[in-house]
Amino acid sequence: MGSAGMSATATSLRAELRDVSCDHSAVARAAAMLFDAPGHEAERRWLDFELTGYGAATTAQRLHEVLGLEEAHPLVQEVAAYRSEVGVRTDQQPEEQVFHFFVESLRELADAGGAVERAATTPFVELAFEVKGYPRTIEFPRDVFHRVLSGFAIALERRLGALP
């Protein structure tokens, strides 16, 4: 794809990301093709994780190692910021705030967010975890999945805007 075509596609994807009802997975897949070019390996690797989820990779390594970047790289900082949400641990007394890194794929996050919006009657959602040494339940604001997806959209829009 030539520079003009790449720029037009990036502009179109950036506009799509501004629509809160966009399909983040579809936009990420389209953007990944733009980042197949040499010099954009980090963005491509990031989008691959966003599409498939961070899963076990984040339990074995720290985020910057998973992404193959230096710890201070701006992309590492952005991903950590939008995927880390503060919740309240509800499986013990007194309750305490905890930071949780959402490892799910974009599709899983969108599906979970839709299910919560359709079913929730309170401003909070309680999520259960079955990981040894981790809180069993954490309560988050009901829009937690939307916030993660919005953070992703902002990060991707920024990177698309930097393309030639």
SULQUICOR-V226341 format. One line per field, one symbol per residue. burial: + if it has 16 or more other C-alpha atoms within 10 Angstrom, else -. A space follows every 50 residues. Layout:
burial->???
//
This chain:
burial->-----++-++--++-++------++-++--++-++------+++++++++ +-++---+----++-++-------++--+--++++-++++---------+ ++++++++++-++--++-------+---------+-++++++-+++++++ +++++++-++----
//
